[in-house]
Every structure is written in C-alpha cells, then in structure tokens.
Amino acid sequence: MSEGPDTRSCIVVGAGISGLLAASELQRAGWDVTVLDEASGVGGRMATRRLGEGSFDHGAQFFTVRSERFANLVDDWLAAGVAAEWTRGFADAQGRQNEDGHPRYRGARGMASIPEYISRGLGVRTGERVVRVDAHESGWEVACDSGLRVEGDVLVIAAPVPRALDLASSGSYTLPDEARRRLEAISYDPCLALMALLDGPSGVPEPGGIQIKDEPLDWVCDNQRKGISEAPGVTIHAGPRWSRSHFEDDEAEITRRLISFASDQLGTDLASKVLTISLARWPYSWVTNSHPEPCLIASEDPPLLFCGDAFGQPKVEGAALSGLAAADHLLGRDT
Ligand SMILES: Cc1cc2nc3c(=O)[nH]c(=O)nc-3n(C[C@H](O)[C@H](O)[C@H](O)COP(=O)(O)OP(=O)(O)OC[C@H]3O[C@@H](n4cnc5c(N)ncnc54)[C@H](O)[C@@H]3O)c2cc1C
C-alpha cells in the first residue's frame, strides 16, 4: 500500500472541489493519493457543459468568499487566471439591479475551470465509479465497476452523502452506528437545470443572472453575458419544490414548461429562439440539513473520513473548507 515508511497512501472518492482540495493538500505533504470519480471530467457540481458554440454552467453558478482561508485559495485562482470576479449583485425577480458590494466569482471559462486547475498534477482517474469498499487490517480497498481495484491506508469519501452512505455499506465494512446516524440526518434539495442554446439575445439583464429564489424558478442566467460562452444561451434552474415534484417527468415536458416559465420571467418568447437544449437532473444540489463539523471522522483505524458541502458550511466555499479540514485532520493539523 504505502511506498515507504513515511509515505501514506489515500484513496479519495469524488473529484469535486472538496475531494480535489483534500487530495492536493495530502499530495503536497508527500502522500500518495489516488482520486476516483465516476464522471468523465473533474468538478462534480462545479460543472460546465458545451452545447454547439455555447458553454453552460449548469451546477454551481458563482461563489462568494467569507473566510480568510478560502480567500487565499481564490486569490491563487484569480492570479492563475482560472477564476474571475463576475459581479457584486444580481438582478432580482423584477429585473432590478441589486448590488451589495460583495464580489461573486465565476470560473474563467465556466465553473469547471477551477477544479480542472486544482486537479493538475494530481493522480485523478475519471470514468471510474466506485462500487465497493472493503476495510482490511491495515487499510482500504475500493473496487470500481470497470474492474479497477485501488488500495490505500486512508479512505476519504467526498461524494454527496446518500451516495457515500451506500458506498460505505457496499462491502464487508460496517460503519459505526454514530457515524451512520449523523450521515443519515443529512439531506439535500434536488434541482432540474435546463440549458438552452439560443439564436438571439435572451433578455436576461446585466450582469447576466436573475436571482429569483422562488417557485417554479430559482435562477435564470445568460452564459454569454456572464462571460463564459461565445454563443447566447441560458441556464434555467427550477426551484427545489418544482424540481422535486417533476424530477422524474419526461424531458420534453420539463423543457417545455421551464422554457415557458423563463419566457414569462424575461418577457420574451424564448421557445422561438431555442436551437438545442440539454437537461441536467441534480438529485443533490443544495444541502438542507448539514453536519455541523467541517468533516466527519467515521473511523481512525483504518482512517475513514467524509467531507463535502454537507459538512460545516454549505456551497462551494463550504465544500472547499471541508476538503481542507479532512486533510488537516489526516496531517495532524487540527486546531
Ligand atoms: C444546480 C446547482 C446550483 C448550485 N449553485 C451554487 C451556487 O451558485 N453557488 C455555490 O456556492 N454553490 C452552488 N451549488 C452547490 C455547489 O455546487 C456544491 O456545494 C459544491 O460544488 C459541492 O462540492 P463537493 O466536492 O462537496 O461535491 P460534488 O461537487 O458533488 O463532488 C462529488 C463527486 O463525487 C463523485 N462521485 C459520487 N459517487 C461516486 C462513486 N460511487 N464513484 C466515483 N465518484 C463518485 C461525483 O461524480 C462528483 O464528481 C449548486 C449546486 C447545484 C447542483
């Protein structure tokens, strides 16, 4: 498992911002780290998709900065040219500008620019769905549906918690009752996210995003106005209640209704401008019930930690700090 007496090895399941930052801290400290993700690229919910000439952020849309530790990371991303300040406030549901002076950041070419940058130089294997986890006397073995098996001294699970719980019980390992109880208390809202490439302007006012925070719509964004897309195209997020009640509906029906809601919101006929669409169904978008600590240490022997946006603070910043907290614990840097 480990290469030498001082080298510890770690398997990280999940290449979202949380898992990637945990991995990068451990690797910087000399650990041998393997990150596994089932998706074809890194970033998890910091997701950017191409549709024709358009680029669309369809998961996280922007992030804010509250803590000094996260601010230092963001400064690095800004200096590397992978993040940019987008705006200091969005239009509200009535289209009124709502500046409050706090910067909102985006990825330079979409949100995925940031996890792609963090993952450089890390041992990340995408397209690997972890389906089984077993504990041995001296560590962990995970198996992927491709047949790949990876061993490590330490296991960090940085997947959305319902998925993480399934994994933790997929093999011979028995999760301690207390950890299971805490993980089972965590919940998320779903989100239906529609991307529509347009052949004309969307009608979304400056700075390119409307924070509606209501039902049936939560958010409408023009990715061209946001500065990440050559072609005009909108991302439409349904509200949590509408997403939950229509999550399994037929794609054509969801598309028709979301385009109609967004047309009403923008006062324009979006349907006549749509060139092509893509729908993302996020079963876990925002955390509705979180764990108070920035990560959960389920076992010390062999070490098993859970991290992500469900631990401590939510959103991109919370997920980032959670990954760092998991690495801090493993490196003995707990404060
Ligand atoms: C629609 C939507 C809008 C959002 N808007 C915002 C916003 O505007 N601002 C904000 O700050 N936050 C926003 N968020 C939340 C933000 O995206 C998340 O809090 C953050 O990205 C979570 O990061 P994470 O690393 O914890 O998890 P994730 O990004 O979910 O990463 C987990 C990774 O685990 C992988 N995985 C899961 N199971 C397995 C398995 N069995 N094997 C291998 N890999 C596995 C997944 O593929 C994924 O890549 C939004 C989220 C969504 C979905």
The ligand as an SDF file (V2000), in Angstrom:
LIG
                    3D

 53 58  0  0  0  0  0  0  0  0999 V2000
  -27.9140   23.2560   -9.6380 C   0  0  0  0  0  0  0  0  0  0  0  0
  -26.9110   23.6630   -8.6160 C   0  0  0  0  0  0  0  0  0  0  0  0
  -26.6720   25.0140   -8.3660 C   0  0  0  0  0  0  0  0  0  0  0  0
  -25.7420   25.3970   -7.4130 C   0  0  0  0  0  0  0  0  0  0  0  0
  -25.4490   26.7240   -7.2780 N   0  0  0  0  0  0  0  0  0  0  0  0
  -24.4560   27.0850   -6.4370 C   0  0  0  0  0  0  0  0  0  0  0  0
  -24.0010   28.4450   -6.4120 C   0  0  0  0  0  0  0  0  0  0  0  0
  -24.4530   29.2830   -7.2020 O   0  0  0  0  0  0  0  0  0  0  0  0
  -23.0390   28.7750   -5.5140 N   0  0  0  0  0  0  0  0  0  0  0  0
  -22.4630   27.8490   -4.6830 C   0  0  0  0  0  0  0  0  0  0  0  0
  -21.5510   28.1960   -3.9150 O   0  0  0  0  0  0  0  0  0  0  0  0
  -22.8380   26.5580   -4.7270 N   0  0  0  0  0  0  0  0  0  0  0  0
  -23.8100   26.1570   -5.5900 C   0  0  0  0  0  0  0  0  0  0  0  0
  -24.1770   24.8550   -5.6730 N   0  0  0  0  0  0  0  0  0  0  0  0
  -23.6010   23.9000   -4.7230 C   0  0  0  0  0  0  0  0  0  0  0  0
  -22.1480   23.5580   -5.0780 C   0  0  0  0  0  0  0  0  0  0  0  0
  -22.0700   23.1830   -6.4250 O   0  0  0  0  0  0  0  0  0  0  0  0
  -21.7080   22.4170   -4.1780 C   0  0  0  0  0  0  0  0  0  0  0  0
  -21.8920   22.7890   -2.8190 O   0  0  0  0  0  0  0  0  0  0  0  0
  -20.2400   22.0170   -4.3460 C   0  0  0  0  0  0  0  0  0  0  0  0
  -19.8250   22.0760   -5.6840 O   0  0  0  0  0  0  0  0  0  0  0  0
  -20.1010   20.6080   -3.7690 C   0  0  0  0  0  0  0  0  0  0  0  0
  -18.7840   20.1150   -3.9300 O   0  0  0  0  0  0  0  0  0  0  0  0
  -18.4070   18.6880   -3.3540 P   0  0  0  0  0  0  0  0  0  0  0  0
  -16.9850   18.4470   -3.6730 O   0  0  0  0  0  0  0  0  0  0  0  0
  -18.8380   18.5860   -1.9380 O   0  0  0  0  0  0  0  0  0  0  0  0
  -19.3510   17.6420   -4.1250 O   0  0  0  0  0  0  0  0  0  0  0  0
  -19.5210   17.3290   -5.6780 P   0  0  0  0  0  0  0  0  0  0  0  0
  -19.1560   18.5040   -6.4990 O   0  0  0  0  0  0  0  0  0  0  0  0
  -20.8980   16.7670   -5.8220 O   0  0  0  0  0  0  0  0  0  0  0  0
  -18.4410   16.1830   -5.9590 O   0  0  0  0  0  0  0  0  0  0  0  0
  -18.6950   14.8400   -5.6420 C   0  0  0  0  0  0  0  0  0  0  0  0
  -18.0850   13.9650   -6.7210 C   0  0  0  0  0  0  0  0  0  0  0  0
  -18.2470   12.5970   -6.3270 O   0  0  0  0  0  0  0  0  0  0  0  0
  -18.4110   11.8300   -7.4980 C   0  0  0  0  0  0  0  0  0  0  0  0
  -18.9890   10.5490   -7.1170 N   0  0  0  0  0  0  0  0  0  0  0  0
  -20.1520   10.3120   -6.4550 C   0  0  0  0  0  0  0  0  0  0  0  0
  -20.3180    8.9880   -6.2560 N   0  0  0  0  0  0  0  0  0  0  0  0
  -19.2360    8.3750   -6.7840 C   0  0  0  0  0  0  0  0  0  0  0  0
  -18.8350    6.9880   -6.8970 C   0  0  0  0  0  0  0  0  0  0  0  0
  -19.5720    5.9880   -6.4120 N   0  0  0  0  0  0  0  0  0  0  0  0
  -17.6580    6.7110   -7.5190 N   0  0  0  0  0  0  0  0  0  0  0  0
  -16.8820    7.7150   -8.0300 C   0  0  0  0  0  0  0  0  0  0  0  0
  -17.2380    9.0300   -7.9590 N   0  0  0  0  0  0  0  0  0  0  0  0
  -18.3880    9.3430   -7.3320 C   0  0  0  0  0  0  0  0  0  0  0  0
  -19.3130   12.6950   -8.3740 C   0  0  0  0  0  0  0  0  0  0  0  0
  -19.1900   12.3410   -9.7460 O   0  0  0  0  0  0  0  0  0  0  0  0
  -18.7580   14.0930   -8.0800 C   0  0  0  0  0  0  0  0  0  0  0  0
  -17.7960   14.4900   -9.0480 O   0  0  0  0  0  0  0  0  0  0  0  0
  -25.0700   24.4260   -6.6510 C   0  0  0  0  0  0  0  0  0  0  0  0
  -25.2840   23.0620   -6.9100 C   0  0  0  0  0  0  0  0  0  0  0  0
  -26.1770   22.6880   -7.9030 C   0  0  0  0  0  0  0  0  0  0  0  0
  -26.3610   21.2250   -8.2440 C   0  0  0  0  0  0  0  0  0  0  0  0
  1  2  1  0
  2  3  1  0
  2 52  2  0
  3  4  2  0
  4  5  1  0
  4 50  1  0
  5  6  2  0
  6  7  1  0
  6 13  1  0
  7  8  2  0
  7  9  1  0
  9 10  1  0
 10 11  2  0
 10 12  1  0
 12 13  2  0
 13 14  1  0
 14 15  1  0
 14 50  1  0
 15 16  1  0
 16 17  1  0
 16 18  1  0
 18 19  1  0
 18 20  1  0
 20 21  1  0
 20 22  1  0
 22 23  1  0
 23 24  1  0
 24 25  2  0
 24 26  1  0
 24 27  1  0
 27 28  1  0
 28 29  2  0
 28 30  1  0
 28 31  1  0
 31 32  1  0
 32 33  1  0
 33 34  1  0
 33 48  1  0
 34 35  1  0
 35 36  1  0
 35 46  1  0
 36 37  1  0
 36 45  1  0
 37 38  2  0
 38 39  1  0
 39 40  1  0
 39 45  2  0
 40 41  1  0
 40 42  2  0
 42 43  1  0
 43 44  2  0
 44 45  1  0
 46 47  1  0
 46 48  1  0
 48 49  1  0
 50 51  2  0
 51 52  1  0
 52 53  1  0
M  END
$$$$
